[in-house]
Amino acid sequence: MRRLWALASNTFREAVRDRVLYSILLFTVGIIAVSLVLQDITVGDQDKVVRSVAQGGIDAMVSIIAMFLGVSLVWKEVERKTIYTILSKPVPRWMFILGKYLGMVVTLAVEISILMLVYTVLIGSQQAMPGTVVYMSAVMLLLELMLLTAWATLFSTYSSPMTAGAFTLAVFIIGHLADDIWRFGQQAESAFLRQSSEVIYWVLPNFEVLSLRDQAVHDLPVPWNQVWGAVGYGLLYTAGVLCLAMLVFSRRDLR
């Protein structure tokens, strides 16, 4: 446990020293602040528009952070040759992957906490204080990013950051379009397209299952039945992808 914590804390410290991370964080804070200006120029329900833009900015930017940091998780250690020093100690490869992953999750949790604090202060100063559903939406966002980071970690175990980034971005896009891909496939006349859409739907993640953004924007009650099912789905899927990443890395030739 001590070795696992050392790997996770070291990964967290490396992440928080990354200047690109702070650039994305500041840009996200800017989006939240700019969303408040929209209240004066928007026709319709201004409060919902402001919440939608602010929460959309948070979701998009922290997803970029997860992909940016995740795809170089293993590559950095291999490129710097520090992987050999780490693995020369009594640290099995599965523990190395798990420790790096947990460090990433802690980083993302801190980022989301900071952004939700900014969101609460800025939105609460102009509208009513955010309800429980907003913070539950943030928890579900972290669960989504845990799954996305697991995929990024898997790709980083055997490919360069550019390739891993392309694969992770593809998973991110498909995961948010999973329901549309399913509907498109079922309406297709080609049996191949129908079967392909079914395979994509069931094999790749459905990130919309993990999203409570619509409920948060419209200030609806928390759909607890959906939440518990989504939490189980997200945790099991994440564990499966992470185990696959450990298996791939354990068989990789690092010579």
Buried (B, 14 or more C-beta within 10 A) or exposed (E): EEBBEBBBBBBBEBBEEBEEBEEBBEEBBEBBEEBBEBEEEBEEEBBBBBBBBBBBBBBEBBBBBBBBBBBBBBBBBBEEEEBEEBBEEEBEBBBBBBBBBBBBBBBBBEBBEEBBEBBBEBBEEEBEEBBEBBBBBBBBBBBBBBBBBBBBBBBBBBBBBEBBBBBBBEBBEBBBBBEEBBEEBEEBEEEEBBEBBBEBBEEBBBBBBBBBBEBBBEBEEBBEEBBEEBBEBBEEBBEEBBBBBBBBBEEEEEE
